Amino acid sequence: MYHVYSRSTDGKHQLTDQPLNKLDAKIFADEWLGKCATWQGTTRAISMYGDVLTIEEALEGTQR
């Protein structure tokens, strides 16, 4: 299971409330980013505004 995170100048923020499977995490990330991003591999994207979005494995029992 995975969470989606955004990193920007004000820190790292978890965007998903519940862990998602990898496909759902990618769909969530694509919707959150819109079309203004470049994916670097399957788990990291950079938006045109400089924010970094990552899909990371959720630690068991972690929530927002």
FENVEN-V890406 format. One record per pair of residues at least 24 apart in sequence whose C-alpha atoms are under 6 Angstrom apart, sorted by the first residue. I is the first residue (numbers start at 1). J is the second residue. D is the distance in Angstrom with one decimal. If there is no record, write none. Layout:
i->(I,I)
j->(J,J)
d->(D,D)
//
This chain:
i->(1,1,2,2,2,3,3,3,4,4,5,5,6,6,7,7,8,17)
j->(57,58,56,57,58,55,56,58,54,55,53,54,52,53,51,52,51,64)
d->(5.9,5.6,5.4,4.3,4.6,5.8,5.6,5.6,5.8,4.6,5.6,5.3,5.7,4.5,5.7,5.1,4.9,5.5)
//
